Amino acid sequence: MAAPTAAPSFLATRRGRLTLALLCAIAFLDFIDASIVNIALPHIRTDLHFSVQNLQWVLSGYLLTYGGFMLLGGRTGDLLGRRRVLIAGTVLFAASSLLGGLAQNAGTLVGARLAQGLGAALMLPAALSFLTTLFPEGKDRHTALGVWGGVAGLASAAGVFLGGVLTEGPGWRWVLFVNPPIAVLLLVAVAVLLPGARRSAPLANFDLTGTVLGTGGMLLLVYALVKAPDQQWGSAKTIGELAGAAVLLGAFLLAEARSGNPLVPLSIFRVRGLAAANVTQLIALAGFLSMFFFLTLYMESVLDYSPLRTGAAYLPLCVGVGFSAGICSQLLARIGTRPIITAGAVIAAGGLYYLSRVPVDGSYMTDLFPGLMIVSFGLGGVFVAVTTAANAGVPADQAGLAAALLNASQQVGGALGLAILSAIATARTNHLLIKHASAAHALTSGFHRALLTGAAFVLATAVIALRTTNSRGEQLEPQVTSPVLEPATTP
C-alpha cells in the first residue's frame, strides 16, 4: 500500500507567496497606524489647537475602537464571510484616514481615528484567519505565521520612523493620507487573491446580546486603562469604570455559556495553550509597546532630537526585528514555540534594563543603540512564537475568533502597560520637580522607572510562556473543515 502523499505546498506557488505578502501588508498597515502619529503629535496640536489633555485621544481613539471591537470583528468574519468583512474594514479604514488627513479641527480628527480603529478591528482578524486556514499545517503554516509575527514587531518600530519622515517632509497630514492609496491596492489584491465565502449563519441568529455586552465591556476596559493616568488609579472614576467593565464582561461570559449561537464559543478555550499564549501576548506588549513612547519622549524632550532623527534612531531596531523573526521562524520546526518565547522574553528584558539606565546627557551609540538591538532580537522571537502558539490546534471555523483574541490581548496589553508605566514615570518626575530638580533630570528619572518596570513585565512573560503549547507549527488536533470558504468569488 503506497504511503500517503504530503499535502502540496501552497507557499511554494506564486499565488501562495503573493497571498502571504497581501495578508502581511494588511497587518502592517493596521499595526503601523497605532504608532505612526506619535512623532506628529506636536505639529497636530499646534495646527488643530488641541489641548494637552485631549491630544492623547489622537492615539487613544484608535486603540479604543481597535481593541474594543476586535472580538466582534473576528467572529463576524467567521460568521458572515472573511473576505466580505475584510473589504468592509479596509474601505472604512481608507475613508476615515482621508477624513483625518483633511480634518480642520480636533473633533474631526479624533472621530476619524475612532473610525480607523473600527476598520482595523474588522481587517486584522480576517487577515490572520485567512492565513491560518489557507496555509496547510506543517512548514507552510509556521513559515507564514513566522513572517506575520515578524511583520507585527517590525510595524511597531517602523511606524515611529515613517512618522518622522512624513512629518518633517510633506507634513503631518501625510501620516493619514498615505493610507487610502495603499488601501486601494490592497482591495484589488483581495479581490484577485482571496477566496469568497458564503454566509455561515443567518443574521437572525446573530448573538446580539453577546455582541452588546462583549463590545461594551471591551470598550469600557480600554477606555478606563487609557484614562487612568489622568484620573489616577485610585480615583472613584477609574475604579467605577474598571468595575463596570468587569460586570459587563462577566455578564458576557454568562450569556455566551447559555447562548445557542454565541459570539464567542467558550469551547475555544479548550484548545490547549491558547489562553496562556494570549496572556503571554498581553503582558509582553504591556512592556514592549511602552518602550517606544518613553524613548521617543527621551530623545525629543531630553536629547532635543528632531522628529526625523528620532524616527531614524529606530531603523536598526526594525532591521534587528526582521532578522530575528526570520531566524526564529526557521527554528520553530526544530525546537517549538515555548523555548523561543522564553529566550526572546529574557533577551528583550535585558535590553529594556539596559535602556532603563539612559543618562541625561546620553549618546545614541553608547546608551540607546546597544539596548535597542538587544530588544529587537528578543522582540522578533516573541512575536513569531506567540502568534504560532496562539493559533495551534484552532479549528478553521474559529480561526477569526482566535485571531481576534490574540490581537485583543495585544491592544489591552498596550493600553494597560502605557497606563501603569505612565503613572509610574509621572509620579517620579513630579516628585523630583517638587524637589527643584531640572526638568531633564526629572523626566529621565521617570523614564528610568517606567522602562525598568517594562523590563519586569517582559521578564514575567518568560515564566508565563512555560504554560503555552510547544507548537512546531503543526495542528495539534484535526481541523474542522469550515463550510464557509469557497474557491469561487462571492455571487
C-alpha positions as CSV (number, residue, x, y, z in Angstrom):
1,M,0.0,0.0,0.0
2,A,1.5,3.3,-1.1
3,A,2.3,5.9,1.6
4,P,0.0,8.9,1.6
5,T,1.4,11.8,-0.3
6,A,2.2,15.0,1.6
7,A,-0.1,18.0,1.1
8,P,1.1,20.3,-1.7
9,S,2.9,23.4,-0.6
10,F,0.7,26.4,-1.2
11,L,3.6,28.7,-0.1
12,A,5.8,27.3,-2.9
13,T,3.4,28.6,-5.5
14,R,3.5,32.2,-6.9
15,R,-0.1,32.6,-5.7
16,G,0.8,31.4,-2.2
17,R,3.6,33.9,-1.9
18,L,1.5,36.7,-3.2
19,T,-1.3,35.8,-0.7
20,L,1.1,35.8,2.2
21,A,2.5,39.2,1.1
22,L,-1.0,40.6,0.9
23,L,-2.1,39.4,4.3
24,C,1.1,40.7,5.9
25,A,0.7,44.0,4.1
26,I,-2.8,44.3,5.7
27,A,-1.3,43.6,9.1
28,F,1.5,46.1,8.6
29,L,-1.0,48.8,7.7
30,D,-3.1,48.2,10.8
31,F,-0.2,47.8,13.2
32,I,1.7,50.8,12.0
33,D,-1.2,53.2,12.5
34,A,-1.0,52.6,16.2
35,S,2.4,54.3,16.3
36,I,2.9,56.4,13.1
37,V,1.2,59.5,14.6
38,N,3.4,59.6,17.7
39,I,6.1,61.9,16.4
40,A,3.5,64.1,14.6
41,L,1.6,64.9,17.8
42,P,3.3,68.3,18.5
43,H,2.5,69.5,14.9
44,I,-1.1,68.2,15.2
45,R,-1.5,70.0,18.5
46,T,-0.3,73.3,17.0
47,D,-2.3,73.1,13.8
48,L,-5.6,71.9,15.2
49,H,-5.4,73.7,18.6
50,F,-5.6,70.6,20.7
51,S,-5.4,70.9,24.5
52,V,-2.7,68.9,26.1
53,Q,-5.3,66.7,27.8
54,N,-7.2,66.0,24.6
55,L,-4.2,65.4,22.5
56,Q,-3.9,61.8,23.8
57,W,-7.1,60.9,22.0
58,V,-5.3,61.1,18.7
59,L,-3.5,57.9,19.8
60,S,-6.0,56.5,22.3
61,G,-9.1,56.9,20.0
62,Y,-7.5,54.4,17.5
63,L,-6.6,52.0,20.3
64,L,-10.0,52.3,21.9
65,T,-12.1,51.1,19.0
66,Y,-9.3,48.8,17.7
67,G,-9.2,46.8,20.9
68,G,-12.9,47.3,21.8
69,F,-14.3,45.9,18.6
70,M,-11.7,43.2,18.0
71,L,-13.7,40.3,19.2
72,L,-16.8,41.4,17.2
73,G,-14.6,41.9,14.1
74,G,-13.1,38.4,14.4
75,R,-16.3,36.5,15.0
76,T,-18.2,38.5,12.3
77,G,-15.6,37.3,9.8
78,D,-16.2,33.7,10.8
79,L,-20.0,34.0,10.5
80,L,-20.5,36.4,7.7
81,G,-17.5,35.7,5.5
82,R,-13.9,36.8,6.0
83,R,-13.4,38.4,2.6
84,R,-16.6,40.4,2.9
85,V,-15.6,41.7,6.4
86,L,-12.0,42.4,5.3
87,I,-13.2,44.5,2.4
88,A,-15.7,46.4,4.5
89,G,-13.0,47.1,7.1
90,T,-10.5,48.2,4.5
91,V,-12.9,50.7,2.9
92,L,-13.8,52.1,6.3
93,F,-10.1,52.4,7.2
94,A,-9.3,54.2,4.0
95,A,-12.2,56.6,4.2
96,S,-11.5,57.5,7.8
97,S,-7.8,58.1,7.0
98,L,-8.8,60.5,4.3
99,L,-11.2,62.3,6.6
100,G,-8.5,62.5,9.3
101,G,-6.0,64.0,6.9
102,L,-8.4,66.6,5.8
103,A,-9.5,67.5,9.4
104,Q,-9.7,71.2,10.2
105,N,-10.5,70.7,13.9
106,A,-9.7,68.4,16.8
107,G,-13.1,66.7,17.0
108,T,-13.0,65.7,13.3
109,L,-9.5,64.1,13.7
110,V,-10.5,62.2,16.9
111,G,-13.7,61.0,15.2
112,A,-11.6,59.8,12.2
113,R,-9.2,57.9,14.4
114,L,-12.1,56.2,16.2
115,A,-13.4,55.1,12.8
116,Q,-9.9,54.0,11.7
117,G,-9.7,51.7,14.8
118,L,-13.1,50.1,13.9
119,G,-11.9,49.5,10.4
120,A,-8.7,47.9,11.7
121,A,-10.7,45.7,14.1
122,L,-12.5,44.3,11.1
123,M,-9.4,43.9,8.9
124,L,-6.9,42.3,11.2
125,P,-8.7,39.2,12.5
126,A,-10.0,38.4,9.0
127,A,-6.5,38.6,7.5
128,L,-4.9,36.4,10.2
129,S,-7.7,33.8,10.0
130,F,-7.2,33.7,6.2
131,L,-3.6,32.9,6.9
132,T,-4.3,30.1,9.3
133,T,-6.9,28.5,7.0
134,L,-5.2,28.9,3.6
135,F,-1.7,27.7,4.5
136,P,-1.7,23.9,5.4
137,E,-0.3,22.7,8.7
138,G,3.4,22.0,8.8
139,K,6.2,24.0,7.3
140,D,3.8,26.3,5.3
141,R,1.9,27.2,8.4
142,H,4.8,28.0,10.7
143,T,6.7,29.9,7.9
144,A,3.6,32.0,7.2
145,L,3.0,32.7,10.9
146,G,6.6,33.5,11.4
147,V,6.5,36.1,8.7
148,W,3.3,37.5,10.2
149,G,4.8,37.7,13.6
150,G,7.9,39.4,12.3
151,V,5.8,42.0,10.4
152,A,3.9,42.7,13.6
153,G,7.1,43.5,15.5
154,L,8.5,45.4,12.6
155,A,5.5,47.6,12.1
156,S,5.6,48.9,15.7
157,A,9.2,50.2,15.2
158,A,8.7,51.3,11.5
159,G,5.7,53.4,12.5
160,V,7.9,55.8,14.5
161,F,10.5,56.1,11.7
162,L,7.9,56.7,8.9
163,G,6.0,59.2,11.1
164,G,9.2,61.2,11.5
165,V,10.0,61.1,7.8
166,L,6.4,62.2,6.8
167,T,6.1,64.8,9.5
168,E,9.3,66.6,8.5
169,G,8.7,66.0,4.8
170,P,5.3,66.7,3.3
171,G,3.7,67.3,6.7
172,W,1.8,65.5,9.5
173,R,-1.4,65.1,7.4
174,W,0.5,62.6,5.2
175,V,0.7,60.1,8.1
176,L,-3.0,59.7,7.3
177,F,-3.1,60.5,3.5
178,V,-0.6,57.7,2.8
179,N,-3.3,55.1,3.8
180,P,-6.0,55.4,1.1
181,P,-3.9,54.7,-2.0
182,I,-2.3,51.7,-0.2
183,A,-5.8,50.5,0.8
184,V,-7.0,50.7,-2.9
185,L,-4.1,48.5,-3.9
186,L,-4.9,46.0,-1.1
187,L,-8.6,45.9,-2.1
188,V,-7.7,45.0,-5.7
189,A,-5.3,42.3,-4.4
190,V,-8.0,40.9,-2.0
191,A,-10.5,40.6,-4.9
192,V,-7.9,38.7,-7.0
193,L,-6.2,36.5,-4.5
194,L,-8.6,35.7,-1.6
195,P,-11.5,33.2,-1.9
196,G,-15.0,34.3,-1.4
197,A,-17.3,33.0,1.2
198,R,-20.9,32.1,1.9
199,R,-22.6,33.4,5.0
200,S,-22.4,30.6,7.6
201,A,-25.1,31.9,9.9
202,P,-28.3,33.8,9.3
203,L,-28.4,37.3,10.7
204,A,-31.5,36.4,12.6
205,N,-29.4,34.1,14.7
206,F,-26.6,36.6,15.4
207,D,-25.7,36.9,19.1
208,L,-26.9,40.5,19.7
209,T,-26.8,40.2,23.5
210,G,-23.2,38.8,23.4
211,T,-22.2,41.5,20.9
212,V,-23.5,44.4,23.1
213,L,-22.1,43.0,26.3
214,G,-18.7,41.9,24.9
215,T,-18.1,45.0,22.8
216,G,-19.3,47.3,25.6
217,G,-17.1,45.6,28.2
218,M,-14.0,45.8,26.0
219,L,-14.6,49.4,25.1
220,L,-15.1,50.4,28.7
221,L,-12.0,48.4,29.8
222,V,-9.7,50.0,27.2
223,Y,-11.2,53.5,27.9
224,A,-10.6,53.0,31.7
225,L,-7.0,52.0,31.1
226,V,-6.4,54.9,28.7
227,K,-7.8,57.5,31.2
228,A,-6.3,56.0,34.3
229,P,-3.1,58.1,34.3
230,D,-5.1,61.3,34.1
231,Q,-7.8,60.3,36.5
232,Q,-5.5,58.5,39.0
233,W,-5.7,54.7,39.6
234,G,-7.4,55.2,42.9
235,S,-10.0,57.7,41.8
236,A,-13.7,56.9,42.0
237,K,-14.0,57.3,38.2
238,T,-11.2,54.8,37.4
239,I,-12.5,52.3,39.9
240,G,-16.0,52.7,38.7
241,E,-15.0,52.3,35.0
242,L,-13.0,49.1,35.7
243,A,-15.7,47.7,37.9
244,G,-18.3,48.4,35.1
245,A,-16.1,46.7,32.6
246,A,-15.7,43.7,34.8
247,V,-19.5,43.5,35.3
248,L,-20.2,43.7,31.5
249,L,-17.5,41.1,30.7
250,G,-18.8,38.8,33.4
251,A,-22.3,39.1,32.1
252,F,-20.9,38.5,28.6
253,L,-19.4,35.2,29.7
254,L,-22.6,34.1,31.3
255,A,-24.6,35.0,28.2
256,E,-22.2,33.1,25.9
257,A,-22.4,30.0,28.1
258,R,-26.2,30.0,27.7
259,S,-26.4,31.0,24.0
260,G,-27.2,28.5,21.3
261,N,-25.2,30.6,18.8
262,P,-22.6,32.6,20.8
263,L,-20.5,35.4,19.5
264,V,-17.5,33.7,21.3
265,P,-18.0,29.9,21.7
266,L,-16.3,29.2,25.1
267,S,-15.2,25.9,23.7
268,I,-12.3,27.7,22.0
269,F,-10.6,27.9,25.4
270,R,-10.4,24.1,25.5
271,V,-7.7,24.4,22.9
272,R,-4.6,23.6,24.8
273,G,-2.3,26.5,25.5
274,L,-4.4,29.2,23.8
275,A,-5.3,31.1,27.0
276,A,-1.6,31.0,28.1
277,A,-0.5,32.3,24.7
278,N,-2.9,35.2,24.9
279,V,-1.9,36.1,28.4
280,T,1.8,36.0,27.3
281,Q,1.0,38.4,24.5
282,L,-0.9,40.8,26.8
283,I,1.9,41.0,29.4
284,A,4.7,41.2,26.8
285,L,3.0,44.0,24.9
286,A,2.5,45.9,28.2
287,G,6.3,46.1,28.4
288,F,7.3,46.3,24.8
289,L,5.0,49.0,23.3
290,S,5.6,51.5,26.1
291,M,9.3,51.5,25.3
292,F,8.6,53.4,22.1
293,F,6.5,56.0,23.9
294,F,9.2,56.7,26.6
295,L,12.2,56.5,24.4
296,T,10.6,58.9,21.9
297,L,9.9,61.4,24.7
298,Y,13.5,60.9,25.9
299,M,15.0,61.6,22.5
300,E,12.9,64.6,21.7
301,S,12.5,66.2,25.2
302,V,15.9,65.4,26.8
303,L,18.3,64.9,23.9
304,D,16.5,67.5,21.7
305,Y,16.3,65.2,18.6
306,S,14.2,66.3,15.6
307,P,11.3,64.1,14.6
308,L,13.3,62.8,11.6
309,R,16.3,62.0,13.8
310,T,14.1,60.3,16.4
311,G,12.4,58.2,13.7
312,A,15.8,57.2,12.2
313,A,17.0,56.1,15.6
314,Y,14.6,53.1,15.4
315,L,15.9,51.9,12.0
316,P,18.4,49.4,13.5
317,L,15.6,48.1,15.6
318,C,13.5,47.4,12.5
319,V,16.4,45.5,10.9
320,G,17.0,43.5,14.1
321,V,13.4,42.5,14.4
322,G,13.2,41.3,10.8
323,F,16.5,39.4,11.2
324,S,15.3,37.8,14.5
325,A,11.9,36.9,13.1
326,G,13.5,35.2,10.1
327,I,15.8,33.0,12.2
328,C,13.1,32.2,14.8
329,S,10.5,31.1,12.1
330,Q,13.1,28.5,10.9
331,L,13.8,27.4,14.5
332,L,10.1,26.7,15.2
333,A,10.1,23.4,13.4
334,R,13.1,22.2,15.4
335,I,12.6,23.4,19.0
336,G,9.0,24.7,19.1
337,T,7.5,27.9,20.3
338,R,8.0,27.6,24.1
339,P,11.8,27.9,24.2
340,I,11.7,30.8,21.6
341,I,9.2,32.8,23.7
342,T,11.1,32.2,26.9
343,A,14.5,33.0,25.4
344,G,13.1,36.0,23.5
345,A,11.5,37.4,26.6
346,V,14.7,37.1,28.7
347,I,16.8,38.8,25.9
348,A,14.3,41.6,25.4
349,A,14.0,42.2,29.2
350,G,17.8,42.5,29.3
351,G,17.6,45.1,26.5
352,L,15.0,47.1,28.3
353,Y,17.0,47.0,31.5
354,Y,20.0,48.5,29.6
355,L,17.7,51.2,28.2
356,S,16.4,52.0,31.7
357,R,19.8,53.4,32.6
358,V,20.0,56.1,29.9
359,P,21.7,59.3,31.3
360,V,20.5,62.9,30.9
361,D,23.4,63.6,28.5
362,G,23.1,60.3,26.7
363,S,24.7,59.3,23.4
364,Y,22.9,57.3,20.8
365,M,25.7,54.8,20.0
366,T,26.6,54.0,23.6
367,D,23.3,54.5,25.5
368,L,20.5,53.7,23.0
369,F,21.8,51.6,20.1
370,P,23.0,48.6,22.1
371,G,19.8,48.3,24.1
372,L,17.6,48.7,21.0
373,M,19.4,45.9,19.2
374,I,19.1,43.6,22.2
375,V,15.4,44.3,22.4
376,S,15.0,43.7,18.7
377,F,16.4,40.2,18.8
378,G,14.0,39.3,21.6
379,L,11.0,41.1,20.2
380,G,11.1,39.3,16.9
381,G,11.2,35.9,18.5
382,V,8.4,36.6,21.0
383,F,6.0,37.9,18.2
384,V,6.7,35.0,15.9
385,A,6.4,32.3,18.5
386,V,3.4,33.7,20.4
387,T,1.5,34.1,17.1
388,T,2.2,30.5,16.2
389,A,1.3,29.1,19.7
390,A,-2.0,31.1,19.9
391,N,-3.2,29.6,16.6
392,A,-2.1,26.0,17.1
393,G,-5.0,23.5,17.3
394,V,-7.7,26.1,16.5
395,P,-10.5,24.7,14.2
396,A,-10.8,26.6,10.9
397,D,-14.3,27.8,11.6
398,Q,-13.0,29.6,14.7
399,A,-9.8,31.0,13.2
400,G,-11.1,34.5,13.1
401,L,-12.1,34.4,16.8
402,A,-8.6,33.1,17.7
403,A,-7.0,35.9,15.7
404,A,-9.3,38.4,17.4
405,L,-8.4,37.1,20.9
406,L,-4.7,37.4,20.2
407,N,-5.0,40.9,18.8
408,A,-7.3,42.0,21.6
409,S,-4.7,40.8,24.0
410,Q,-2.2,43.0,22.2
411,Q,-4.3,46.1,22.4
412,V,-5.4,45.6,26.0
413,G,-1.8,44.9,26.9
414,G,-0.5,48.0,25.2
415,A,-3.2,50.2,26.9
416,L,-2.5,48.5,30.3
417,G,1.2,48.9,30.0
418,L,1.1,52.6,29.0
419,A,-1.4,53.4,31.8
420,I,0.7,51.8,34.5
421,L,4.1,52.9,33.3
422,S,2.9,56.5,32.6
423,A,1.6,56.7,36.2
424,I,5.0,55.4,37.5
425,A,7.0,57.8,35.3
426,T,4.8,60.8,36.1
427,A,4.9,60.2,39.8
428,R,8.7,60.0,39.8
429,T,9.1,63.1,37.6
430,N,6.7,65.2,39.7
431,H,8.4,64.1,42.9
432,L,11.8,65.4,41.6
433,L,10.3,68.6,40.2
434,I,8.9,69.4,43.6
435,K,12.5,69.0,45.0
436,H,13.6,71.5,42.3
437,A,15.4,69.0,40.1
438,S,16.0,70.1,36.5
439,A,13.3,69.2,34.0
440,A,15.7,67.0,32.0
441,H,16.8,65.1,35.1
442,A,13.3,64.7,36.4
443,L,12.0,63.4,33.1
444,T,14.9,61.0,32.6
445,S,14.5,59.6,36.1
446,G,10.8,59.0,35.4
447,F,11.7,57.2,32.2
448,H,14.1,55.0,34.2
449,R,11.4,53.8,36.5
450,A,9.0,53.1,33.6
451,L,11.5,51.2,31.4
452,L,12.7,49.2,34.4
453,T,9.0,48.2,35.2
454,G,8.6,47.3,31.5
455,A,11.6,45.0,31.7
456,A,10.0,43.3,34.7
457,F,6.7,42.8,32.7
458,V,8.6,41.3,29.7
459,L,10.7,39.0,32.0
460,A,7.4,37.8,33.6
461,T,6.3,36.5,30.2
462,A,9.2,34.1,30.2
463,V,7.5,32.4,33.2
464,I,4.0,32.6,31.7
465,A,5.3,31.1,28.4
466,L,6.1,27.8,30.2
467,R,2.3,27.2,30.2
468,T,1.9,27.7,26.4
469,T,1.8,24.9,23.9
470,N,5.2,24.0,22.5
471,S,3.9,24.1,18.9
472,R,6.2,23.4,15.9
473,G,3.6,24.9,13.5
474,E,1.5,21.7,13.2
475,Q,-2.1,21.4,14.1
476,L,-2.5,19.7,17.5
477,E,-6.0,18.5,16.7
478,P,-7.6,17.8,13.3
479,Q,-9.1,21.0,12.0
480,V,-12.9,21.2,11.5
481,T,-13.4,22.0,7.8
482,S,-15.1,25.3,7.6
483,P,-18.2,25.3,5.4
484,V,-17.8,29.0,4.5
485,L,-14.7,29.0,2.3
486,E,-15.2,28.5,-1.5
487,P,-12.7,28.9,-4.3
488,A,-15.2,31.0,-6.2
489,T,-15.9,34.6,-5.7
490,T,-19.0,35.8,-3.9
491,P,-22.0,35.8,-6.2
